[in-house]
Amino acid sequence: MRGSRLVAVGHYQPAKVLTNEDLAELVDTSDEWISSRVGIRTRHVAGPDEPVDELAAHAGAKALAAAGLTPADIDLVLVATSTAVDRSPNTAARVATRLGMGSPAVLDLNVVCAGFTHALATADSLVRTGTAKRALVIGADKMTAVTDWSDRSTCVLVGDGAGAAVVEASEEALIGPVLWGSVPEMGHAVRIEGTPPVFAQEGQSVYRWATTQLPPIARQVCERAGLTPEDLAAVVLHQANLRIIEPVARKIGAVNAVIARDVVESGNTSAASIPMALSKLVERGEIATGDPVLLFGFGGNLSYAGQVVRCP
């Protein structure tokens, strides 16, 4: 069995930016209230003519360009999303069409906020076994389309965007073993339900679970990769809330790592948050090729998945 690696990453966000001051004109809130409770200052919002697959395709195209590859080089497209409107064609198929691909396998995964790390683990397994040669893995969500804009407890959190990574075979295992799981009996704590679907969550339950239960699991992810938290160059957690990211990162013990805080400018973009934050760290040169990076997604279903990857 071969190993696999990240070849390149890319991200995309809609042009429209919604500030906390803009939100204060919609609901009873303020910049101080939002910043102090969740750490978010801005978020990007897709328009009605910008579907999830369009966001995903933009991010995928950037990852392919960074890898020096063409769409024809990809034989597997995996898209993690929970906000696609249509069931068929799925989002991955629509991405393949937008990018002009040949005949890739096209799969959507819905593990909400942990979607990208689940999709990356799936691509890693398929590439290592030779089932796929080269995969395009995308996390994309349009959370603003499933938001109740009169509910200040949720509308202040969300944003739209997409992040992508190219995965291919390598001599070494540069994508570490995944550790994943869920707490099914608490799946009600984060929901996108109804017709039309609406995002809702039990914020305090999620906060307690994330800050108490997840740090030891994240440390186990490092152990599976043969590293200690002190070895990490960066930690990219799901960008849910700065009040969750900072204590979880501290409890993991990654004292030498850059901590991704893209939530401040992007909000909670669900499955897009991890690849988007990773792509920005790479773009800004805050991490170097070969650096060990912990990716750890968590949220909807009260599911989680994490792995240590080497920076492309």
Phi, psi and chi 1 to 4 in degrees:
 res  aa     phi    psi   chi1   chi2   chi3   chi4
   1 MET       -  130.3 -172.5  175.7  -71.3      -
   2 ARG   -80.8  176.7  -55.3  173.9  -64.8  178.9
   3 GLY  -100.4 -177.9      -      -      -      -
   4 SER  -142.1  166.6   75.4      -      -      -
   5 ARG  -149.2  158.4   69.5 -176.0 -177.9  107.0
   6 LEU   -81.1  124.8  -68.9 -177.1      -      -
   7 VAL   -88.5  -42.0 -176.5      -      -      -
   8 ALA  -164.5  162.7      -      -      -      -
   9 VAL  -132.2  164.5  -69.5      -      -      -
  10 GLY  -160.6  161.6      -      -      -      -
  11 HIS  -147.6  163.8   68.0  -84.3      -      -
  12 TYR  -150.7  140.0  175.7   79.4      -      -
  13 GLN  -134.6  144.3  -68.6  175.2  -80.5      -
  14 PRO   -61.0  157.6  -17.7   29.4      -      -
  15 ALA   -71.0  -33.1      -      -      -      -
  16 LYS   -71.0  130.0 -178.6 -180.0  177.4 -179.9
  17 VAL  -113.6  131.9  175.5      -      -      -
  18 LEU  -111.4  118.0 -166.5   67.6      -      -
  19 THR   -90.7  169.1   66.6      -      -      -
  20 ASN   -62.3  -35.5  -70.2  -12.7      -      -
  21 GLU   -64.6  -36.3  -70.9   80.7    3.9      -
  22 ASP   -63.5  -41.6  -65.6  -30.7      -      -
  23 LEU   -65.0  -33.4  -82.1  174.5      -      -
  24 ALA   -63.9  -16.8      -      -      -      -
  25 GLU   -85.9  -11.9  -62.8  179.6    5.6      -
  26 LEU  -100.9  -38.8  -59.1  175.9      -      -
  27 VAL  -136.8  169.6  -67.2      -      -      -
  28 ASP   -76.7   89.0 -179.2   17.5      -      -
  29 THR  -154.7 -178.2 -169.8      -      -      -
  30 SER  -156.2  164.4   66.7      -      -      -
  31 ASP   -60.0  -41.0  176.2   59.1      -      -
  32 GLU   -64.6  -41.8 -170.3  -80.0  -29.9      -
  33 TRP   -63.0  -46.5 -168.9   92.4      -      -
  34 ILE   -68.8  -48.0  -60.6  169.2      -      -
  35 SER   -61.7  -40.0  -62.3      -      -      -
  36 SER   -74.2  -26.8   63.7      -      -      -
  37 ARG   -95.9  -34.0  -76.0  163.1  176.3   78.8
  38 VAL  -129.7   -9.9  -63.2      -      -      -
  39 GLY    79.1    6.2      -      -      -      -
  40 ILE   -91.7  139.1  -61.9  168.1      -      -
  41 ARG  -117.0  -35.6  -66.0 -166.7  177.2  -82.5
  42 THR  -140.5  166.1   60.7      -      -      -
  43 ARG  -153.8  154.4   68.7  -75.5  -67.9  147.9
  44 HIS   -99.3  140.2  -68.5 -113.4      -      -
  45 VAL  -125.4  123.9  177.2      -      -      -
  46 ALA   -79.8  146.4      -      -      -      -
  47 GLY   -82.0  173.4      -      -      -      -
  48 PRO   -62.9  -22.2   19.0  -30.8      -      -
  49 ASP   -96.9   14.9   58.4  -16.7      -      -
  50 GLU  -120.3   86.8  -65.1  176.8  -78.9      -
  51 PRO   -74.0  168.1   27.0  -34.4      -      -
  52 VAL   -57.9  -41.1  170.9      -      -      -
  53 ASP   -65.5  -27.8   59.3  -81.3      -      -
  54 GLU   -68.9  -44.0 -179.5  176.6  -31.2      -
  55 LEU   -59.2  -45.1  -53.3 -179.2      -      -
  56 ALA   -62.8  -41.9      -      -      -      -
  57 ALA   -65.6  -38.9      -      -      -      -
  58 HIS   -60.6  -46.8  -77.7  -52.6      -      -
  59 ALA   -64.7  -42.0      -      -      -      -
  60 GLY   -62.1  -41.2      -      -      -      -
  61 ALA   -62.4  -38.8      -      -      -      -
  62 LYS   -67.3  -39.5  -70.6 -174.1  176.7 -177.8
  63 ALA   -65.1  -41.6      -      -      -      -
  64 LEU   -62.9  -43.2  -72.9  173.0      -      -
  65 ALA   -63.0  -41.2      -      -      -      -
  66 ALA   -65.6  -29.5      -      -      -      -
  67 ALA   -84.4   -9.3      -      -      -      -
  68 GLY    71.0   31.7      -      -      -      -
  69 LEU  -116.3  165.0  -61.6  171.2      -      -
  70 THR  -110.1  162.9   70.1      -      -      -
  71 PRO   -56.5  -29.6  -29.1   37.3      -      -
  72 ALA   -67.4  -17.1      -      -      -      -
  73 ASP   -79.0   -9.6  -65.1  -42.9      -      -
  74 ILE   -99.2  129.9  -60.1  -63.3      -      -
  75 ASP  -117.3    6.2   62.4   -8.3      -      -
  76 LEU  -148.6  126.8  170.5   63.1      -      -
  77 VAL  -117.8  121.2 -178.9      -      -      -
  78 LEU  -117.2  122.5  -79.5  164.0      -      -
  79 VAL  -120.0  121.8  177.2      -      -      -
  80 ALA   -93.4  118.2      -      -      -      -
  81 THR  -158.2  151.7 -174.2      -      -      -
  82 SER  -125.6   10.9   57.7      -      -      -
  83 THR  -125.0   16.2   54.7      -      -      -
  84 ALA   -66.9  140.0      -      -      -      -
  85 VAL   -79.8  -44.0  173.9      -      -      -
  86 ASP   -99.5  152.1  -59.3  -43.6      -      -
  87 ARG   -88.2  -33.3  -61.8 -172.2 -178.5 -170.7
  88 SER  -152.4  133.9 -178.4      -      -      -
  89 PRO   -61.9  146.5  -19.0   32.0      -      -
  90 ASN   -73.3  172.8   68.1    9.9      -      -
  91 THR   -64.1  -39.7  -53.8      -      -      -
  92 ALA   -62.1  -40.5      -      -      -      -
  93 ALA   -64.6  -39.1      -      -      -      -
  94 ARG   -70.1  -34.0  -74.1 -179.0  165.7  164.5
  95 VAL   -63.8  -45.5  168.0      -      -      -
  96 ALA   -59.2  -39.3      -      -      -      -
  97 THR   -66.5  -45.5  -60.5      -      -      -
  98 ARG   -61.3  -35.8  -75.0 -177.0 -180.0  -85.9
  99 LEU   -88.8   -3.9  -64.6  179.6      -      -
 100 GLY    70.7   38.5      -      -      -      -
 101 MET   -77.5  165.1  -68.2  179.8  170.0      -
 102 GLY   -78.3  -89.4      -      -      -      -
 103 SER  -140.9   57.0   54.7      -      -      -
 104 PRO   -73.9  156.4   31.6  -37.4      -      -
 105 ALA   -68.2  140.3      -      -      -      -
 106 VAL  -129.2  117.1  -72.8      -      -      -
 107 LEU  -130.3  136.0  -56.1  176.0      -      -
 108 ASP  -103.8  143.5  -78.0    8.1      -      -
 109 LEU  -124.9  134.2  -71.7   83.9      -      -
 110 ASN  -117.2   92.2  177.9    2.8      -      -
 111 VAL  -124.5   27.1 -158.4      -      -      -
 112 VAL    49.7 -123.4 -157.9      -      -      -
 113 CYS   -68.9  -21.8  -53.3      -      -      -
 114 ALA   -95.2   12.2      -      -      -      -
 115 GLY   -61.5  -44.0      -      -      -      -
 116 PHE   -65.7  -43.5  179.2   78.1      -      -
 117 THR   -68.8  -30.7   44.4      -      -      -
 118 HIS   -65.6  -44.7  -83.5   79.1      -      -
 119 ALA   -64.8  -39.2      -      -      -      -
 120 LEU   -64.7  -41.6 -177.5   60.3      -      -
 121 ALA   -63.1  -38.6      -      -      -      -
 122 THR   -64.9  -45.9  -56.9      -      -      -
 123 ALA   -62.3  -42.4      -      -      -      -
 124 ASP   -56.3  -47.8  168.0   53.9      -      -
 125 SER   -62.9  -44.5  -64.1      -      -      -
 126 LEU   -68.8  -36.6  -66.1  172.2      -      -
 127 VAL   -72.1  -41.9  168.2      -      -      -
 128 ARG   -62.5  -34.9  -76.0 -168.4  -65.3  109.6
 129 THR   -84.6   -4.4   58.2      -      -      -
 130 GLY    85.3    3.1      -      -      -      -
 131 THR   -66.3  -35.9  -55.5      -      -      -
 132 ALA  -124.8  146.5      -      -      -      -
 133 LYS   -86.7  -47.9  178.1 -177.0  177.1 -177.2
 134 ARG  -149.9  130.6 -169.3  175.5  -74.6  115.0
 135 ALA  -117.2  145.0      -      -      -      -
 136 LEU  -107.0  115.8 -179.8   61.3      -      -
 137 VAL  -111.5  124.5 -175.5      -      -      -
 138 ILE  -129.8  138.5  -56.6  172.7      -      -
 139 GLY  -112.3  123.1      -      -      -      -
 140 ALA  -145.2  133.9      -      -      -      -
 141 ASP  -149.3  146.4  -91.1  -52.2      -      -
 142 LYS  -116.5   74.5 -173.7  175.7  176.7  179.4
 143 MET   -64.9  -27.8  -70.4  -62.5  -66.1      -
 144 THR   -66.8  -17.9   62.7      -      -      -
 145 ALA   -80.0  -13.2      -      -      -      -
 146 VAL  -118.6   26.0  -64.7      -      -      -
 147 THR  -106.8  138.3  -64.5      -      -      -
 148 ASP   -88.0  105.5  177.2   -4.2      -      -
 149 TRP   -76.3    1.8  -69.2   96.3      -      -
 150 SER   -98.9   -4.5   66.3      -      -      -
 151 ASP  -101.4  101.5  177.8    6.5      -      -
 152 ARG   -69.5  -16.4   74.5  168.8 -174.2  172.1
 153 SER   -75.1  -20.5   68.1      -      -      -
 154 THR  -117.2  -35.0   55.2      -      -      -
 155 CYS   -67.0  -22.5   74.9      -      -      -
 156 VAL   -75.6  -12.9  -58.3      -      -      -
 157 LEU   -87.9  -33.0  -61.2  172.7      -      -
 158 VAL   -95.8  154.7  -60.1      -      -      -
 159 GLY  -150.7  173.7      -      -      -      -
 160 ASP  -118.3  151.1  -57.0  -30.6      -      -
 161 GLY   167.3 -176.5      -      -      -      -
 162 ALA  -153.0  148.4      -      -      -      -
 163 GLY  -136.7  149.8      -      -      -      -
 164 ALA  -141.3  156.3      -      -      -      -
 165 ALA  -143.5  145.4      -      -      -      -
 166 VAL  -101.2  130.2  176.1      -      -      -
 167 VAL  -119.3  131.9  176.6      -      -      -
 168 GLU  -141.7  167.9   69.8  175.9   14.3      -
 169 ALA   -66.9  150.5      -      -      -      -
 170 SER  -147.5  164.1   65.7      -      -      -
 171 GLU   -68.5  -34.4  -67.4  -62.7  -38.8      -
 172 GLU  -105.5  156.6  -62.2  179.4   80.8      -
 173 ALA   -84.8   93.1      -      -      -      -
 174 LEU   -96.9    1.0  -58.7 -178.9      -      -
 175 ILE  -115.5  114.9  -63.0  176.3      -      -
 176 GLY   -73.4  169.7      -      -      -      -
 177 PRO   -60.5  139.8  -18.2   30.1      -      -
 178 VAL   -82.7  146.6   67.6      -      -      -
 179 LEU  -122.2  116.8  177.5   56.9      -      -
 180 TRP  -138.5  163.8   55.3   14.2      -      -
 181 GLY   174.9 -169.0      -      -      -      -
 182 SER  -161.4  171.3   65.3      -      -      -
 183 VAL  -124.0   80.5 -172.2      -      -      -
 184 PRO   -56.0  -35.7  -24.0   34.4      -      -
 185 GLU   -69.3  -11.8   65.9  -87.5   18.7      -
 186 MET  -111.0   16.6  -69.1 -178.3   64.2      -
 187 GLY   -59.9  -23.6      -      -      -      -
 188 HIS   -68.0  -11.4   56.9   80.3      -      -
 189 ALA   -69.8  -24.1      -      -      -      -
 190 VAL  -133.6  122.8 -177.8      -      -      -
 191 ARG  -137.0  146.1  -52.0  179.1  -58.4  -79.1
 192 ILE  -130.7   94.1  -58.4  176.1      -      -
 193 GLU  -131.2  163.2  -67.3  179.0  -32.5      -
 194 GLY    98.4  178.2      -      -      -      -
 195 THR  -133.8  105.4  -54.0      -      -      -
 196 PRO   -70.8  157.1   28.2  -35.4      -      -
 197 PRO   -70.1  143.3   24.8  -33.2      -      -
 198 VAL  -134.5  136.2  176.8      -      -      -
 199 PHE   -78.1  132.3  164.9   54.7      -      -
 200 ALA  -147.6  153.3      -      -      -      -
 201 GLN  -153.4  160.0   69.2  172.1    9.6      -
 202 GLU   -99.9   90.1  -61.6  168.7   13.2      -
 203 GLY   -55.0  -44.4      -      -      -      -
 204 GLN   -67.8  -37.6  -73.8  -57.3  -49.2      -
 205 SER   -63.7  -43.4  -64.8      -      -      -
 206 VAL   -64.9  -43.0  174.5      -      -      -
 207 TYR   -60.2  -48.0  175.4   82.2      -      -
 208 ARG   -63.2  -43.3  -74.2 -168.1  -63.1  -89.5
 209 TRP   -62.6  -47.5  171.2   70.7      -      -
 210 ALA   -65.2  -44.2      -      -      -      -
 211 THR   -80.0  -18.7   55.8      -      -      -
 212 THR  -106.5  -38.9   60.4      -      -      -
 213 GLN   -92.3  -27.3  -57.9  -57.9  -51.5      -
 214 LEU   -83.3  -34.2  -63.7 -175.9      -      -
 215 PRO   -54.5  -46.3  -29.7   38.2      -      -
 216 PRO   -64.4  -31.7   17.7  -29.1      -      -
 217 ILE   -66.8  -42.3  -63.3  173.2      -      -
 218 ALA   -62.5  -35.7      -      -      -      -
 219 ARG   -67.2  -34.7  -70.7 -165.0  -67.5  -88.0
 220 GLN   -65.1  -34.5  -70.9  178.3   48.9      -
 221 VAL   -58.9  -43.7  174.2      -      -      -
 222 CYS   -62.0  -43.3  -63.3      -      -      -
 223 GLU   -59.3  -41.7  -68.9  173.9   12.2      -
 224 ARG   -63.1  -28.6  -71.8 -164.7  174.2 -168.6
 225 ALA   -87.2   -0.5      -      -      -      -
 226 GLY    76.3   27.0      -      -      -      -
 227 LEU  -128.1  165.8  -60.5  170.9      -      -
 228 THR  -106.3  159.4   68.3      -      -      -
 229 PRO   -56.0  -30.1  -28.9   38.0      -      -
 230 GLU   -66.8  -19.5  -68.1   83.3   -2.3      -
 231 ASP   -79.7  -15.4  -63.6  -36.5      -      -
 232 LEU   -71.2  138.0  -63.9  170.4      -      -
 233 ALA   -88.6  -25.5      -      -      -      -
 234 ALA  -154.4  153.3      -      -      -      -
 235 VAL  -126.1  120.7  170.9      -      -      -
 236 VAL  -117.9   97.0 -175.8      -      -      -
 237 LEU   -89.9  161.1  -55.5  174.3      -      -
 238 HIS   -54.1  130.8  165.7   49.0      -      -
 239 GLN   -84.9   72.5  -58.2  -67.7  -68.1      -
 240 ALA   -87.2  -45.3      -      -      -      -
 241 ASN  -172.4  129.5  178.0  -28.2      -      -
 242 LEU   -61.5  -29.1 -158.3   59.0      -      -
 243 ARG   -72.8  -13.2  -70.8 -176.5   61.2 -131.8
 244 ILE   -95.3  -45.6  -67.9  176.2      -      -
 245 ILE   -57.2  -49.3  -67.3  167.8      -      -
 246 GLU   -67.4  -46.4  -69.1 -177.4  -26.2      -
 247 PRO   -68.1  -36.2   17.6  -28.9      -      -
 248 VAL   -64.1  -46.1  170.3      -      -      -
 249 ALA   -60.5  -40.9      -      -      -      -
 250 ARG   -64.4  -42.2 -176.4  172.4   61.2 -107.5
 251 LYS   -71.9  -24.4  -69.2  176.9 -178.1  179.2
 252 ILE   -64.9  -35.6  -70.2  170.7      -      -
 253 GLY    91.9   22.9      -      -      -      -
 254 ALA   -84.3   72.7      -      -      -      -
 255 VAL   -71.1  -19.7  -66.2      -      -      -
 256 ASN  -102.9    5.9  -59.3  -47.3      -      -
 257 ALA   -95.8  148.3      -      -      -      -
 258 VAL   -73.7  131.3  174.3      -      -      -
 259 ILE  -103.2  120.3  -52.1  -58.9      -      -
 260 ALA   -67.1  129.8      -      -      -      -
 261 ARG  -129.8   40.4  -66.9  179.0  172.0   85.8
 262 ASP   -65.4  -18.4 -173.2   49.1      -      -
 263 VAL   -55.5  -28.9   68.0      -      -      -
 264 VAL   -60.4  -41.4  174.9      -      -      -
 265 GLU  -102.5  -13.5   64.4  178.9   51.7      -
 266 SER  -116.9  -15.1  -60.5      -      -      -
 267 GLY    71.2 -168.4      -      -      -      -
 268 ASN   -87.6  110.7 -179.1  -17.8      -      -
 269 THR  -107.1   20.6   55.7      -      -      -
 270 SER    54.7 -124.1 -167.5      -      -      -
 271 ALA   -64.0  -19.4      -      -      -      -
 272 ALA   -78.8  -17.9      -      -      -      -
 273 SER   -66.0  -41.6   77.4      -      -      -
 274 ILE   -70.6  -52.2  -73.0  177.1      -      -
 275 PRO   -65.2  -31.0   23.7  -35.0      -      -
 276 MET   -67.8  -44.9 -160.6  157.6   65.2      -
 277 ALA   -65.4  -40.4      -      -      -      -
 278 LEU   -62.6  -45.0  174.6   62.6      -      -
 279 SER   -60.5  -37.9  177.6      -      -      -
 280 LYS   -69.3  -37.4  -69.8 -178.0 -178.0 -177.5
 281 LEU   -61.7  -42.2  -69.7  179.6      -      -
 282 VAL   -65.6  -45.7  171.4      -      -      -
 283 GLU   -60.9  -38.0 -174.7  175.0   79.5      -
 284 ARG   -83.7   -4.1  -66.6 -166.0  -62.9  -99.1
 285 GLY    74.2   22.5      -      -      -      -
 286 GLU   -79.6  -16.6  -66.4 -173.6   43.6      -
 287 ILE  -133.9  152.5   46.8  177.7      -      -
 288 ALA  -111.5  160.8      -      -      -      -
 289 THR   -53.7  130.4  -60.3      -      -      -
 290 GLY    91.9  -10.3      -      -      -      -
 291 ASP   -65.9  140.0  -80.6  -10.4      -      -
 292 PRO   -79.2  128.9   26.5  -30.7      -      -
 293 VAL  -128.6  128.6 -179.8      -      -      -
 294 LEU   -86.6  122.1  171.2   65.3      -      -
 295 LEU  -106.8  128.7  -51.6 -179.2      -      -
 296 PHE  -144.9  110.1 -164.9   77.5      -      -
 297 GLY  -101.4  148.6      -      -      -      -
 298 PHE  -160.7  156.3   54.4   86.7      -      -
 299 GLY   147.5 -117.5      -      -      -      -
 300 GLY   -49.1  143.6      -      -      -      -
 301 ASN    71.6   -0.3  -40.1  -62.7      -      -
 302 LEU    46.5   55.8  -74.1 -155.4      -      -
 303 SER  -105.2  161.2   55.0      -      -      -
 304 TYR  -150.4  154.7   55.6   85.7      -      -
 305 ALA  -161.3  136.2      -      -      -      -
 306 GLY  -147.7  153.3      -      -      -      -
 307 GLN  -154.5  156.3   60.9  -90.2  101.0      -
 308 VAL   -96.4  128.4  174.7      -      -      -
 309 VAL  -119.7  158.4  -56.0      -      -      -
 310 ARG   -93.8  131.1  -65.1  -73.2  172.0  167.1
 311 CYS   -60.1  132.6  179.7      -      -      -
 312 PRO   -70.4      -   25.8  -33.8      -      -
